[in-house]
Amino acid sequence: MLRVGFALPGPAERRRLVAILARPPAEAAPQLLGHVLVRRVGRRAVAARIVEVEAYLGDGDPAAHAYGGRTPRTEPLFGAAGTLYVYFIYGMHHCLNVAVDQPGVPGCVLVRALEPLPGQELSTTALAGPGRLCRALGLDTRHSGRHLFDATLGLTLREGEAPPRVAVSKRVGIRKAAARPLRFFDPSSPALSCKV
């Protein structure tokens, strides 16, 4: 595991990241590719590039959890940009979403795959898929409603390098509004969750 220290972004970096997160989902999602999620694990930190995401458009998107309205479960989707929405699916997987857009507007980005930075002990398959990456990073519904820039969370976003090319496809693993081209990914990454 790479010995990268866990540190929140400084004020200037944070402003740049918040500017990305404060956009509508279809704009924020591709802009997140290449940025790095850092997770504190004991005294070490795991750092991995975001290489695959999906945008969910809120109350205008039948595939979005917010489509059914505001509930205690979906409340984090209506929070400030950078609020985590972690849900449990199929009785076995957790999925990490980040609220984007403006407070009160329930758009989000699902993080589908991460690629470990060089020197880490995690394999690419450990982070290929929303369930696997949550398992590898120890994330579950207890983290829902927390914010990426909360020092006590142990998970944060840092700036990274955008991929040379961003590919777009339909979203995967859903039935409603599945054909919408809202999956964005780095086609050169070996850590993608699927080849669609």
C-alpha positions in Angstrom: 0.0 0.0 0.0 1.4 3.4 -1.0 2.1 5.5 2.1 0.2 8.6 1.0 -0.8 10.7 3.9 -4.5 11.4 4.5 -5.0 15.1 4.2 -8.0 17.2 3.2 -7.5 19.4 0.2 -6.3 23.0 0.9 -8.6 26.0 0.4 -7.7 26.6 -3.3 -7.9 22.9 -4.2 -11.2 22.5 -2.3 -12.7 25.5 -4.2 -11.8 23.9 -7.5 -13.3 20.6 -6.5 -16.4 22.2 -5.2 -16.8 24.1 -8.5 -16.9 20.7 -10.2 -19.3 19.1 -7.7 -21.6 22.1 -7.8 -22.5 21.4 -11.5 -25.5 19.4 -12.7 -24.9 15.6 -12.7 -24.2 15.1 -16.5 -21.6 17.9 -16.3 -20.0 16.9 -13.0 -19.7 13.2 -13.7 -17.2 13.3 -16.6 -15.2 16.1 -14.8 -14.7 13.8 -11.8 -12.8 11.2 -13.9 -9.1 11.2 -13.0 -9.6 12.9 -9.6 -8.5 10.8 -6.6 -10.5 9.3 -3.7 -8.3 8.9 -0.6 -9.5 6.7 2.2 -7.8 6.5 5.6 -7.2 3.0 6.7 -5.6 3.0 10.2 -2.3 4.9 9.8 -2.2 4.4 6.1 -4.2 5.8 3.2 -5.5 4.2 0.1 -5.6 6.4 -3.0 -7.3 5.6 -6.2 -8.3 7.4 -9.4 -11.9 7.7 -10.4 -12.2 5.9 -13.7 -15.9 5.2 -14.2 -19.0 7.0 -13.1 -22.7 7.4 -13.9 -24.8 10.5 -13.6 -28.3 10.4 -12.0 -30.4 13.4 -12.7 -32.7 13.5 -9.7 -36.4 14.0 -9.8 -36.5 14.1 -13.6 -34.7 10.7 -14.0 -36.8 7.5 -13.4 -33.6 5.6 -12.6 -32.7 8.0 -9.8 -33.5 7.3 -6.2 -34.8 10.9 -5.8 -37.4 10.3 -8.5 -39.8 9.0 -5.9 -39.4 12.2 -3.8 -37.6 13.2 -0.7 -37.4 10.5 2.0 -35.2 10.0 5.1 -33.2 7.5 3.0 -32.7 9.9 0.0 -32.2 13.0 2.1 -28.4 13.1 1.5 -29.1 13.6 -2.3 -30.6 17.0 -1.4 -27.5 18.1 0.5 -24.6 20.2 -0.4 -22.4 19.1 -3.3 -20.0 16.5 -1.9 -22.5 14.9 0.5 -22.2 11.1 0.3 -25.3 8.9 -0.5 -24.4 5.3 0.3 -27.2 2.7 -0.2 -27.5 -1.1 0.1 -28.7 -3.1 -2.9 -29.6 -6.7 -3.7 -29.1 -7.5 0.0 -25.3 -7.7 -0.5 -23.7 -4.5 -2.0 -23.2 -0.9 -1.0 -22.9 1.8 -3.6 -21.1 5.1 -3.2 -22.8 8.2 -4.7 -21.7 11.8 -4.3 -24.4 14.5 -4.3 -23.7 17.2 -6.9 -25.4 20.4 -8.1 -26.9 22.9 -5.7 -28.4 22.2 -2.2 -32.0 21.1 -2.6 -31.4 19.7 -6.1 -31.1 15.9 -5.8 -28.6 15.0 -8.6 -25.7 12.6 -7.9 -22.8 10.7 -9.4 -22.4 7.0 -8.8 -18.8 6.0 -8.5 -18.6 2.7 -10.4 -14.8 2.0 -10.5 -11.5 3.2 -9.1 -8.0 2.5 -10.2 -5.4 2.2 -7.4 -2.5 4.6 -7.8 0.9 2.9 -8.4 2.5 1.2 -5.4 -0.7 0.1 -3.6 -1.5 -3.4 -2.6 -5.1 -3.2 -3.8 -5.7 -4.9 -7.2 -7.7 -3.2 -9.9 -10.4 -5.9 -9.6 -10.8 -5.0 -5.9 -12.2 -1.6 -7.0 -13.9 -2.5 -10.3 -17.6 -2.1 -9.5 -19.6 -0.1 -7.0 -20.0 -3.0 -4.6 -16.4 -4.1 -4.7 -15.0 -0.6 -4.2 -17.2 0.0 -1.2 -16.2 -3.3 0.3 -12.5 -2.6 -0.3 -12.7 0.9 1.2 -15.0 -0.1 4.1 -17.9 2.1 3.1 -21.5 1.4 4.0 -24.8 3.1 4.9 -23.3 4.5 8.1 -21.3 7.0 5.8 -24.4 8.2 4.0 -25.1 11.9 4.8 -21.4 12.6 5.6 -19.4 15.1 3.5 -16.2 14.4 1.5 -14.4 17.3 3.1 -15.3 16.3 6.7 -12.0 15.6 8.4 -13.6 12.9 10.6 -14.9 10.9 7.7 -11.6 9.4 6.6 -12.5 9.7 2.9 -11.8 12.7 0.7 -11.5 13.9 -2.8 -8.2 15.2 -4.2 -7.3 16.6 -7.6 -5.9 14.3 -10.2 -5.2 14.2 -13.9 -8.0 14.0 -16.3 -7.8 11.0 -18.7 -6.8 11.8 -22.3 -10.1 10.6 -23.5 -13.6 10.2 -21.9 -15.9 7.5 -23.3 -19.7 7.6 -22.9 -22.2 4.8 -22.9 -25.6 3.9 -21.5 -25.8 3.2 -17.8 -25.5 -0.4 -16.7 -27.4 -2.6 -14.2 -30.7 -0.6 -14.4 -34.0 -1.0 -16.2 -35.6 2.4 -16.1 -34.1 5.1 -18.4 -31.2 2.7 -19.1 -30.5 3.9 -22.6 -29.5 7.4 -21.5 -25.8 8.0 -22.3 -24.9 8.9 -18.7 -22.0 6.5 -18.0 -18.6 8.2 -18.4 -15.3 6.3 -18.2 -11.6 6.3 -19.0 -11.4 3.7 -21.8 -7.7 3.0 -21.1 -8.2 1.9 -17.5 -7.9 -1.8 -16.6 -10.2 -1.2 -13.6 -13.6 -0.7 -15.4 -16.5 -2.6 -14.0 -17.7 -3.7 -17.5 -16.9 -3.3 -21.2 -20.3 -1.9 -22.3 
